[in-house]
Amino acid sequence: MIRDHIAANLGIETDDFDYAPFSQQGGVGKVHQLLGAELHVITDELNKALAA
């Protein structure tokens, strides 16, 4: 889902997990549960790599 979102939107932010299709799988709460404090680090690194 993250791959598809990035392909369509050229980036990803924490707020994006509040919307479909992520919300249907637990949304930002589930992502935070899986990635914890690393969530912001991972999204920042992904967006920087995509912008390069």
C-alpha distance (Angstrom), angle and dihedral (degrees) to the residues before:
residue distance angle dihedral
M1 . . .
I2 3.80 . .
R3 3.80 91.0 .
D4 3.80 91.8 51.3
H5 3.79 92.1 46.6
I6 3.80 92.3 50.9
A7 3.81 91.3 47.2
A8 3.79 90.4 54.2
N9 3.81 99.1 38.2
L10 3.82 104.8 26.2
G11 3.81 91.7 -128.5
I12 3.78 145.6 24.5
E13 3.78 134.1 -126.8
T14 3.79 131.1 -171.1
D15 3.81 90.3 -108.8
D16 3.81 90.2 59.8
F17 3.80 89.4 72.4
D18 3.82 89.1 67.6
Y19 3.81 90.5 68.4
A20 3.82 135.7 66.2
P21 2.94 132.3 -43.9
F22 3.80 91.1 22.0
S23 3.80 94.5 46.4
Q24 3.80 89.3 58.3
Q25 3.81 89.5 59.8
G26 3.81 97.8 46.6
G27 3.78 101.6 -70.2
V28 3.75 125.3 -138.0
G29 3.81 91.2 -21.2
K30 3.81 91.7 61.0
V31 3.79 93.2 44.8
H32 3.79 90.4 49.0
Q33 3.81 89.3 48.7
L34 3.81 90.3 53.0
L35 3.80 99.6 40.3
G36 3.80 103.3 23.1
A37 3.77 116.8 -174.8
E38 3.80 89.5 -8.4
L39 3.81 91.1 72.1
H40 3.79 94.2 89.5
V41 3.80 92.6 42.1
I42 3.80 92.1 51.1
T43 3.81 95.3 47.0
D44 3.81 90.7 46.6
E45 3.80 92.1 50.2
L46 3.81 92.3 46.5
N47 3.79 92.2 50.6
K48 3.82 92.7 46.8
A49 3.80 91.4 50.1
L50 3.79 91.2 48.1
A51 3.80 91.9 50.5
A52 3.82 92.8 51.9
